[in-house]
């Protein structure tokens, strides 16, 4: 565009003038995203993780009946069931206060987040889960050795 053809360009299409639509600078920002292990919650997990998921459901039901009593129109499984518990069990190593609601997918009843995070942390640090991880690592190492 020059000063000679300025008027004709404005009359034809003012949105094509570069100064009116400057290119935006793209800034790369670090995302605070969690990469979840995909789990539909439809099928039972391995023995140890499934037992943990079922325990979470039982503890939630106790919390639900203590908190909601007769005030709720729906059973506890509407708010938290085995599907969500299995997702937590499958992602227990990366579960935090900040991302648990994202994994569950909806708001929680009072005390639910504290219960889930505390139970997940207790399970994660416990002997049963640590032994489970060791067995998984041993299996992976054996598969790698046999692959060569």
Short mmCIF file of the C-alpha atoms (twelve columns), coordinates in Angstrom:
data_MODEL
# 
_entry.id   MODEL 
# 
loop_
_atom_site.group_PDB 
_atom_site.id 
_atom_site.type_symbol 
_atom_site.label_atom_id 
_atom_site.label_alt_id 
_atom_site.label_comp_id 
_atom_site.label_asym_id 
_atom_site.label_seq_id 
_atom_site.Cartn_x 
_atom_site.Cartn_y 
_atom_site.Cartn_z 
_atom_site.pdbx_PDB_model_num 
ATOM 1   C CA . UNK A 1   0.000   0.000   0.000  1 
ATOM 2   C CA . UNK A 2   1.260   3.431   -0.885 1 
ATOM 3   C CA . UNK A 3   -0.074  6.953   -0.453 1 
ATOM 4   C CA . UNK A 4   -1.255  6.884   -4.056 1 
ATOM 5   C CA . UNK A 5   -3.549  3.875   -3.678 1 
ATOM 6   C CA . UNK A 6   -4.567  4.411   -0.043 1 
ATOM 7   C CA . UNK A 7   -8.018  5.860   -0.768 1 
ATOM 8   C CA . UNK A 8   -8.958  3.090   -3.190 1 
ATOM 9   C CA . UNK A 9   -7.936  0.356   -0.730 1 
ATOM 10  C CA . UNK A 10  -9.943  1.919   2.105  1 
ATOM 11  C CA . UNK A 11  -13.024 2.205   -0.072 1 
ATOM 12  C CA . UNK A 12  -12.755 -1.406  -1.281 1 
ATOM 13  C CA . UNK A 13  -12.177 -3.162  2.027  1 
ATOM 14  C CA . UNK A 14  -11.010 -1.366  5.161  1 
ATOM 15  C CA . UNK A 15  -10.448 -4.661  6.980  1 
ATOM 16  C CA . UNK A 16  -7.595  -5.577  4.630  1 
ATOM 17  C CA . UNK A 17  -5.401  -2.745  5.864  1 
ATOM 18  C CA . UNK A 18  -2.501  -4.347  7.693  1 
ATOM 19  C CA . UNK A 19  -2.286  -1.678  10.370 1 
ATOM 20  C CA . UNK A 20  -5.910  -2.287  11.363 1 
ATOM 21  C CA . UNK A 21  -5.348  -6.008  11.790 1 
ATOM 22  C CA . UNK A 22  -1.797  -6.336  13.108 1 
ATOM 23  C CA . UNK A 23  -0.550  -9.870  13.494 1 
ATOM 24  C CA . UNK A 24  -0.683  -10.937 17.109 1 
ATOM 25  C CA . UNK A 25  2.408   -12.209 18.821 1 
ATOM 26  C CA . UNK A 26  2.101   -15.779 20.006 1 
ATOM 27  C CA . UNK A 27  3.411   -16.346 23.485 1 
ATOM 28  C CA . UNK A 28  4.141   -19.879 24.541 1 
ATOM 29  C CA . UNK A 29  2.907   -20.467 28.047 1 
ATOM 30  C CA . UNK A 30  3.372   -23.522 30.140 1 
ATOM 31  C CA . UNK A 31  0.101   -25.302 30.776 1 
ATOM 32  C CA . UNK A 32  -0.665  -26.759 34.155 1 
ATOM 33  C CA . UNK A 33  -2.380  -29.781 32.661 1 
ATOM 34  C CA . UNK A 34  -2.469  -33.241 34.099 1 
ATOM 35  C CA . UNK A 35  -2.172  -36.159 31.720 1 
ATOM 36  C CA . UNK A 36  -4.651  -38.688 33.071 1 
ATOM 37  C CA . UNK A 37  -4.346  -42.404 32.557 1 
ATOM 38  C CA . UNK A 38  -7.338  -43.229 30.397 1 
ATOM 39  C CA . UNK A 39  -9.889  -45.189 32.335 1 
ATOM 40  C CA . UNK A 40  -13.571 -45.468 31.510 1 
ATOM 41  C CA . UNK A 41  -14.439 -47.007 34.855 1 
ATOM 42  C CA . UNK A 42  -16.602 -49.590 33.109 1 
ATOM 43  C CA . UNK A 43  -14.436 -52.655 33.724 1 
ATOM 44  C CA . UNK A 44  -12.938 -53.873 36.996 1 
ATOM 45  C CA . UNK A 45  -9.276  -53.047 37.564 1 
ATOM 46  C CA . UNK A 46  -6.605  -55.374 38.852 1 
ATOM 47  C CA . UNK A 47  -7.231  -56.861 42.284 1 
ATOM 48  C CA . UNK A 48  -5.405  -54.239 44.360 1 
ATOM 49  C CA . UNK A 49  -6.695  -51.157 42.531 1 
ATOM 50  C CA . UNK A 50  -10.239 -52.559 42.363 1 
ATOM 51  C CA . UNK A 51  -10.245 -53.193 46.125 1 
ATOM 52  C CA . UNK A 52  -9.114  -49.595 46.685 1 
ATOM 53  C CA . UNK A 53  -11.845 -48.285 44.347 1 
ATOM 54  C CA . UNK A 54  -14.524 -50.289 46.158 1 
ATOM 55  C CA . UNK A 55  -13.254 -49.021 49.500 1 
ATOM 56  C CA . UNK A 56  -13.526 -45.436 48.220 1 
ATOM 57  C CA . UNK A 57  -17.148 -46.054 47.242 1 
ATOM 58  C CA . UNK A 58  -17.964 -47.488 50.697 1 
ATOM 59  C CA . UNK A 59  -16.292 -44.566 52.460 1 
ATOM 60  C CA . UNK A 60  -18.135 -42.092 50.257 1 
ATOM 61  C CA . UNK A 61  -21.464 -43.773 51.020 1 
ATOM 62  C CA . UNK A 62  -20.753 -43.434 54.762 1 
ATOM 63  C CA . UNK A 63  -19.802 -39.775 54.306 1 
ATOM 64  C CA . UNK A 64  -22.873 -39.187 52.145 1 
ATOM 65  C CA . UNK A 65  -25.299 -40.633 54.688 1 
ATOM 66  C CA . UNK A 66  -23.615 -38.697 57.513 1 
ATOM 67  C CA . UNK A 67  -23.709 -35.413 55.559 1 
ATOM 68  C CA . UNK A 68  -26.906 -35.630 53.549 1 
ATOM 69  C CA . UNK A 69  -29.059 -38.013 55.608 1 
ATOM 70  C CA . UNK A 70  -32.619 -37.723 54.326 1 
ATOM 71  C CA . UNK A 71  -32.057 -34.426 52.467 1 
ATOM 72  C CA . UNK A 72  -30.900 -35.937 49.202 1 
ATOM 73  C CA . UNK A 73  -33.331 -36.951 46.500 1 
ATOM 74  C CA . UNK A 74  -30.796 -39.320 44.932 1 
ATOM 75  C CA . UNK A 75  -28.693 -42.251 46.155 1 
ATOM 76  C CA . UNK A 76  -24.948 -41.753 46.773 1 
ATOM 77  C CA . UNK A 77  -24.024 -43.536 43.536 1 
ATOM 78  C CA . UNK A 78  -25.383 -40.560 41.561 1 
ATOM 79  C CA . UNK A 79  -22.751 -38.300 43.147 1 
ATOM 80  C CA . UNK A 80  -19.846 -40.737 43.312 1 
ATOM 81  C CA . UNK A 81  -19.779 -44.322 42.155 1 
ATOM 82  C CA . UNK A 82  -17.480 -47.090 41.085 1 
ATOM 83  C CA . UNK A 83  -16.658 -45.404 37.750 1 
ATOM 84  C CA . UNK A 84  -15.194 -42.323 39.446 1 
ATOM 85  C CA . UNK A 85  -13.512 -44.498 42.076 1 
ATOM 86  C CA . UNK A 86  -11.808 -46.557 39.366 1 
ATOM 87  C CA . UNK A 87  -10.577 -43.393 37.668 1 
ATOM 88  C CA . UNK A 88  -9.085  -42.264 40.975 1 
ATOM 89  C CA . UNK A 89  -7.502  -45.670 41.585 1 
ATOM 90  C CA . UNK A 90  -5.970  -45.709 38.105 1 
ATOM 91  C CA . UNK A 91  -4.583  -42.172 38.595 1 
ATOM 92  C CA . UNK A 92  -3.700  -42.409 42.280 1 
ATOM 93  C CA . UNK A 93  -0.066  -41.388 41.717 1 
ATOM 94  C CA . UNK A 94  -0.969  -37.985 40.217 1 
ATOM 95  C CA . UNK A 95  -4.045  -37.145 42.276 1 
ATOM 96  C CA . UNK A 96  -3.860  -33.814 44.137 1 
ATOM 97  C CA . UNK A 97  -6.138  -31.276 45.790 1 
ATOM 98  C CA . UNK A 98  -5.967  -29.214 42.614 1 
ATOM 99  C CA . UNK A 99  -6.960  -31.829 40.058 1 
ATOM 100 C CA . UNK A 100 -9.334  -34.237 41.773 1 
ATOM 101 C CA . UNK A 101 -12.472 -32.305 40.798 1 
ATOM 102 C CA . UNK A 102 -11.331 -32.343 37.165 1 
ATOM 103 C CA . UNK A 103 -11.050 -36.129 37.287 1 
ATOM 104 C CA . UNK A 104 -14.441 -36.640 38.931 1 
ATOM 105 C CA . UNK A 105 -16.113 -34.179 36.590 1 
ATOM 106 C CA . UNK A 106 -18.512 -32.386 38.930 1 
ATOM 107 C CA . UNK A 107 -18.838 -30.599 42.261 1 
ATOM 108 C CA . UNK A 108 -18.457 -32.566 45.461 1 
ATOM 109 C CA . UNK A 109 -20.351 -32.726 48.718 1 
ATOM 110 C CA . UNK A 110 -18.733 -31.202 51.831 1 
ATOM 111 C CA . UNK A 111 -15.880 -33.377 53.059 1 
ATOM 112 C CA . UNK A 112 -15.670 -35.486 49.908 1 
ATOM 113 C CA . UNK A 113 -12.498 -33.925 48.537 1 
ATOM 114 C CA . UNK A 114 -10.705 -34.208 51.870 1 
ATOM 115 C CA . UNK A 115 -11.740 -37.844 52.182 1 
ATOM 116 C CA . UNK A 116 -10.672 -38.778 48.651 1 
ATOM 117 C CA . UNK A 117 -7.307  -37.013 48.750 1 
ATOM 118 C CA . UNK A 118 -6.498  -38.349 52.227 1 
ATOM 119 C CA . UNK A 119 -7.465  -41.906 51.302 1 
ATOM 120 C CA . UNK A 120 -5.568  -41.737 48.009 1 
ATOM 121 C CA . UNK A 121 -2.459  -40.470 49.784 1 
ATOM 122 C CA . UNK A 122 -2.717  -43.129 52.502 1 
ATOM 123 C CA . UNK A 123 -3.147  -45.836 49.870 1 
ATOM 124 C CA . UNK A 124 -0.309  -44.483 47.718 1 
ATOM 125 C CA . UNK A 125 2.124   -44.454 50.646 1 
ATOM 126 C CA . UNK A 126 0.979   -47.797 52.061 1 
ATOM 127 C CA . UNK A 127 2.767   -51.128 51.836 1 
ATOM 128 C CA . UNK A 128 0.139   -52.750 49.621 1 
ATOM 129 C CA . UNK A 129 0.474   -50.151 46.874 1 
ATOM 130 C CA . UNK A 130 4.256   -50.010 47.170 1 
ATOM 131 C CA . UNK A 131 4.412   -53.805 46.755 1 
ATOM 132 C CA . UNK A 132 2.048   -53.518 43.784 1 
ATOM 133 C CA . UNK A 133 4.374   -50.971 42.146 1 
ATOM 134 C CA . UNK A 134 7.388   -53.193 42.786 1 
ATOM 135 C CA . UNK A 135 5.645   -56.151 41.147 1 
ATOM 136 C CA . UNK A 136 4.737   -53.981 38.149 1 
ATOM 137 C CA . UNK A 137 8.342   -52.795 37.809 1 
ATOM 138 C CA . UNK A 138 9.652   -56.355 38.056 1 
ATOM 139 C CA . UNK A 139 7.231   -57.496 35.341 1 
ATOM 140 C CA . UNK A 140 8.243   -54.636 33.064 1 
ATOM 141 C CA . UNK A 141 11.934  -55.376 33.592 1 
ATOM 142 C CA . UNK A 142 11.375  -59.067 32.850 1 
ATOM 143 C CA . UNK A 143 9.505   -58.243 29.641 1 
ATOM 144 C CA . UNK A 144 12.316  -55.929 28.548 1 
ATOM 145 C CA . UNK A 145 14.960  -58.572 29.272 1 
ATOM 146 C CA . UNK A 146 13.019  -61.215 27.344 1 
ATOM 147 C CA . UNK A 147 12.465  -58.868 24.413 1 
ATOM 148 C CA . UNK A 148 16.154  -58.899 23.490 1 
# 
